[in-house]
């Protein structure tokens, strides 16, 4: 099962970072692969909440629906795909560090990250996605540093 995992220190407390990450409208602001994302059910985020989105990976778009499977404010949020061409789980783990937050992002793909391209592409897509995730997390930290994420 391919895994992409990176972390970054963000200059804001975990509560602030968690609230930003849990607002679906913010995802395209820092995640360059996220074309759109929305919470399906109205109301506060909770375990069982569904998200619907469109992601662009290596120039190819695919739609998905995911469900929040774990929610521990402000320390952890996990979602798992329930519809779409790839089976994936995304986790955000947050912990206080030096007056800010250490955010660990983890993407696991049971179907392989090359699922929409064919299994042969797994290693190529995994490397490309790893670079994208690293850049996205840096962009997220810079947004908080510049006050744009507040």
N, C-alpha and C positions, 0 to 999 in steps of 0.2 A: 504494500500500500504506500504510494508516494506521499511524502510529508514535506511541507514547506513550513519552516518555523524561524521567526526572527523576533528580536525585541529591540526596544528603544526606550530611552528615558525622556519623559515629557515634563516640562516645567509647570505642572499644575497638579493639584491633589487628585487622588483616585476618584473622588465623588464627581468632580468636574469632568474628568476624562471619560468616566463611565457614562454620564449623562449625554455627552457629545456623541460617543460611539453608539449609544442605544437609540439615537434619533435617526431614522432611516434617511431623512433628507440631507444629512451631513455626509453620508458615504461617498457620493460622487465628488465632493469637495476635496477629499484627500486620497481616495482610491481611484487611480487612473483606469483601472479595469472595470469599474462600476459605471455602467451607462445610466441605469436608473434602479431605484429600490424604493419600495413602499411597504408599510405595515398594512396587512390585509384587514384585520379586525380593528375597529375603533377601540379606543380606551388605552389604559396604561399597559406597558410591556410586562408580560408575565410568561411563565412556562406554558407552552402551548400556542403562543402567539405565532402567526404565520407572516412571513415576509415574501414578497414577490419582486423579482428583479430581472435585469438584463445585464449580462457581463460580456466584456469583449476580451478575448484571449488570443493573442497572436493574430489580430485582425479579424477574427471570427466571433460573431455574436451568438450567445445562447441565452435562452430564458430559463428561469428556475423558480421554484417555490421552496422555501425552507421553513422550518419550525424551530422556535426557541425550545431547547431541551434542558438547559440549565441556566439559572439566573440567581446570582448571589451578589446583590448590590453592596458595595461598589467594587467587588473583587473578581467576579467571573461572569461571563456570558458565553453560551455555546448554542449554536444553531446547526441543524442537520437538514440536508436537502430531502424533500419528500416528492418532488417532481422535477423533471428535466433530464437532459442527456448525460449528466454526470452525477455520481453519488459522492457528496462531500460533507465534511463537518468543519466548521470554522469556530475557533475558540479565542476569546480575549481573556487573558489573565492579567490583573492589575494589582500592584502592591506598592505601598509607599516606599520612596527612596530619595534621600537627600532633599526633602522638601518638595519633591515632585512625584512622579509615578513611573515605575518600570512596567511597561506594557509588553507582554509576550503574545504574539499573534501566531496561531497554528492552523494550518490548512491540511486536512487529511482527505485523500480521495480514494475511496474503495475501487472506483471504476478506472482509476489511473487518470492522471492529469491530462493525458493525451486522448481521453475518452471521446471528445468531439472530433478528434483528428485521426483516430485509430491508435491502437495499442503501440505500434512501432514508434510513435511520437512521444511516448511518456518521458523519456530522459530529456529530450529537447525542450518540451513544454515545461517540465519541472525546473530546469535551469532558468528558462526565461521568466517563469512565474516567480521564482525565488528572487531574481533581480528586481522584478516589479514590486514585490512585497517590500523588499528592503527600501526601495525608493519611496514607496507610498508611506511607510512608517516614518521616514525622514521628513516627508512633506507634512505629515500630521504633527510631528513635533515642532516643525518650523511655524505652522499655523498657530499653535499655542504660544510659542515664543514671541511671535509678532502680535499676539492678542486677537488674531482673526478668528480663533475658535471659541472665543468667550461668548 
